[in-house]
C-alpha cells in the first residue's frame, strides 16, 4: 500500500467522531399568562418538537410579559437575547407595515367578511413577513375588539372627555381616535390593568378573551356591541435563529407550529363567544350603539385609514385589494339574502 495512503488512514483514525448536532434553544416571549390555554398548547408543541428532533430543538417560553411588551421583545430579538415572540398585527410595523391591514378600525362588519378576505390575503402577508426576516406559522384571529368602559358607550358623544386606551405604537388606532375628535392615551398592554385601577384610562377596546385572561373585566362595567376592529396574533421567529436548525428539524417545527396555529385560529372565535357569555355572567352590561352611530363613526375613520395608507403605514394597493374583496363579498351576501327572502 502506498505510504501516503497509510499516513492518511492513520490521521483519519485520530480525528474525533462527529457526535449529534448541537441543540438549539429557541427563546420565545409572550404576554399570555402561565396556565393559559395558549401556554399549555405551546408547551405541548415544544415537547413534541423536542421529542421528534431528539432534543436538537428546544422551545423555551417566557410568558406573562416577563420580557416586556412587543417593542422590548423585538429589541431583544435584534440583539439575540430572544429568538421570537407572539405579536399583534401592528407590532411589526417597522419591518412589514402591511400586517396592519386587518386591524383597520371598522373595516370588517362580521366574521364572514374576515374569512373571505383572509383566505385570499393571508398567504401574501406570510410571504411578506418572511421577506422582512421572520418565519411565521400562520395567523390566529383574536376576534373583534369591543369598547369596554365604566359608563355606557352608545355614541361618539359618550366617548367625549373620556381617556381611551390605545396600545403603545399603534398609530392606526391613535389616528382613528383623533378622527373622532377624541384624546387617546397610549400605554403598553402590560400597563392597562394598572391604568384602569388608577383611572389613568377609562375605556379599553379588546376582544372578550383577552379581557378575561388579562383580568381587565374586573375594572369595567359595560361592553358596547360593536365590532370595532379585528385582532390578529402570530408567532414570529427570527430567520437567522431558525436557519441554525437543520432542514429536517425546520420541517418538524414548521409542521407542528402550523398545526397549532391552525387550531388556535379555528377555536378562537368559539372562545370569544364563550368569553362574551362569561363577561355577561360577571355582571358586565351589554349596550348597543344608538341608531346611526356606526355610520357616523365609519366615515371619518375610513378617511383616516386611507390617509394612513397614503403615508406608508400600509400599502394603498393592499387596502384597495381588501376593499374590493369586501365589496365582492357584500354583493354576494346581499344577493343570497334577497334570494332567500324571495324563496317559498
N, C-alpha and C positions, 0 to 999 in steps of 0.2 A: 504493500500500500504506500502511496506517495507520502513522504514525510510531512508535507504541508497539510494534507488531509487529516493525518493523525493528530497534528497540533490543533487544528480547528475543532476536531471532535472532542479533544481534551478540554479546550477552552469552553466549548458549549456545555459540557457537563458541569462546569464550575458555575455557570450562570444561574441566578435564582429562578426557581419555578414560579411562573405567574400565578398569583392567587386570585380569589374572586374580586370582581370590580369593587372599587371603593363605594361605600354607602353615601348617598346624597340625601341630606336633610333639606326639605322644602318648608321654610318657616312662613306661615300664613296667618294674618291677623284679621279679626272681625270684631264688630261691636256686639254680635249675638252673644247673649249671656250663656255662661256654663249651665248645662242642664236643659237648654232649649232643644227643641226638635232638630233645628239646624245643626247644632253642635253634635248631637248624638249621631245624626246621619253622616256627618262629615268624619267623625271619629271612626265610625264603622267603615266608611270608604277608605280611610287611611290604613286601617287594619288590613283590609282586603288587598290594598296595593302593596303593603309591606310583605304580606304572605306570598302574593303572586310574583313578586320580584326577588324573593328570597332575602329580604331585608336590605336590598340595594337602594330602595326609595322609602324614605320615612317622612310622612306628613306631620309636621308639628304645628298645632293650632294654638293661637293666643286669642282667647275670647274675652267678652265683656269690655272691649275697648281699652284693654290694658296697654296697648301700643299706641293709643291716641286715635284721633279722628282720621278721615281719609287722607287729608293733606299730610299729616305726620307719617302715616303708613307709607305713602308714596315716596316721601323723603327718605325713609329708612330703606325702602327698596332700592332707591338710587345708589345708596352707599353700601348696599349689600348686607345690612343688618337683618332685613326681611327679604323674602323672595316673592311674596304675593299677598293679596288681600281680597276681601269681599267688598265690592264697591257699589255705590248707587250710580245712576246714569251720568250725572253731572261731574262726578269725581275726576274723570279722565279728560276734562275739558281741555287742559293744556296739551294733551297728547293726541286726542281724537275727538274733536268737538261734535261730530255728527251723532255721538251717543246721546246728545241732548234731545234728539227728535221726539222720543216717546214721552218725555216729561214736559212737553209744552203745555201750559195750562189751558184747559177747556178745548184741547184738540180732539179728544175722543169723547163720545157720549155713552158708550156701553162696551161690554166685553166682546160682542160680536165684531164691532169695528176693530178692536185691538187685534183679535185673532186674524182677521182678514189682512190687515196691514203687516203684522209680524211674520206671517207665513212668507211674505214676499220681500221683506226688508231685513229680517234677522240675519240671513247669510251675508249680506253686504256689510252689515255692522261688524260681524265677527271677523270678516276679512280685513276690514279697515283697522280694527283693534290689533290684529296680528302685524299689520304693516307698521303700526305705531310702536311695536316692540313688546307686545304682551300676548301670551297664549291664553285663550279663554275656552270655556266648555259649554257654551250656550247661555242663554239668559233665562232668569226665573222672574216672571211677573210678580210684583209685590201687591198688585191690586190698586184700586183708586184711592188716592188720598182724599180725605174729607176734613172740613173745618171742625175742630173741637174747641169748646170755649166754656166760659163760666156764665155767659149771658147768651140768649138765643141769637143766632146769626141767620136772618132770613133775607137780608138785602145788603147792598153796599153801605147804606146808611148805618147799619148795625156794626159795621167794621170801623166806622169813623172814630178816631180818637183812641182806638184800641192798639195795643202793642202786638203785632202779628209776627210770629216767628218765621224766619227764612233761614234755611241751612247755610252755614258759612261757605262762601264761594259760589253759591247758587245765584248767578246773575239773572238767569231766566225767571225764576220766581220773584226775585227782587224787582225786576223791571215790570213784571205783571202787577205787583202790588203798587208800584209807582203809577202805572197806567190807570189804576183805580183811585188815585189820589190818596193812597194810604202811606203810612210810615212804618216800613218793616224793620224788625230787629233781627240782626244776624247773630247766630250762635252756632257752635258745633253741636252735633246731635248729642254728644256726651254731656252737654250742659243744659239740655232742655228741661229735665225734671227739676233741677235746681231753679231754673228760670221761672217755672210755673209756681214753685213753692214760695219764691221770694217776691213774685209779682213783677219780675223783670219782663215777662211776656204774659199776654192774656189769651192768645189764640194760637193754636198749632194746626197744621194740616198734615195728616198722616194716614196711612192705611190702618184699618182696625187691628190687624195682627200686631203691628209694631207698637200701637198704643198700649196693648195689653202686655206684650213682652217687656217693654221698657217702663211699664208702670205709670205711664202718663195719665191713664184713665182715673187714677186716684186724685187728680188735681183739676178735673174738668167736670162740667155738669151737662153739657149739650153737644150734640153732634148734628151737623147740617147735612141733609140728604142731597148731596151734590157731588158727582164725580169730578172733582176739581182737577186732578191730573193723575196720569198713570205712572206708577213707580216700577222700577226695574232693579234687580240685583244680579250680580255676576261675580264669579271668581276669576281673577286675572293673575297670571304668574309671569314674571319677567322672563323673556325668551332666553336671555343669557344663562339664567339658572336652569331653565328647562332643557337647554341644549347640553348640559352636563350629563343628562341621562342618555343611556343607550337608546337606539331606535326602538328596540323591543320594549324597554321599560317605558318610554314615552307612549307607546301604543297602549300599554296597560293603564297608565294614568289617564290617557285620553278616553279610553273606553269606560272606565269606572266613573270618572267625573262627569262625562256627558250623560251617563245613565242617571247619576244622582241629580243633576240639574234638570233633566227632563222630568224627573219625578217631582222635584220642587215646583217646577212650572205648572205641572198638572194639578198638584194638590193645593197650591196657594190660593186659588180662587175659592175653593171649598172652605179652606181655613179662614179666609176673610169673612165669608158668610157666617161661619160659626162664631167668629170673633164679634161680629155685629150683634148676634144674639147674646153673647156673653156681656157685651157692653150694656145692652138693654137690661140685662139681669142685675148688673151692678148699680143700676139707678140712673144711668145716663139717659137723658131725654132726647128723642129724635125730633128734629124740626125740618119743615120743608121750606124752600125759598118761596117768597111771595110771587104771584103771577108777574111775569115779565122781567124778574130779577136776573135770570140766567142770560137772557138776550142782552140785557143792559150791561152785564159783566163781559159777555163774549166779545162784543165789537172792539172795545179798546184793548182788550187782552190779545186778540188775534192780530191787531195792528202792531202791538209791541212784539209779538212773536216774529212777524215779518221783518221788523226793524232789526231784531237780533240776528236774523239770518243774513241780512244785508251787511251787518257789521262783522260777520265772521264767526258768530257763536255756533253756527251750524251751516251746512251748505244750503243755499237757496234752491238749488236743483233738487236736493233731497226733500226739502219742505214741499216743493211743487209736486214731486212724485207722490208723497204721502197724501197730500190734499186731493190729488187726482184719484188715488185708490179709495179714499174716503167717499168721494163723490160717486164712484162706481158702486161701492157697497150700499150707500144710502139709496141710490136709484133702484138697485135690485131689491133692497129690503122694502121700499115703498111699493114697488110693483107686486111683490109677493103678498104684502099686506092687503093691497087692493084686490088681488085675485082671490085671496082667502075670504075677503069681505063680500065679494060678489058670488061666492060659491053657494051651493044649496045648504 
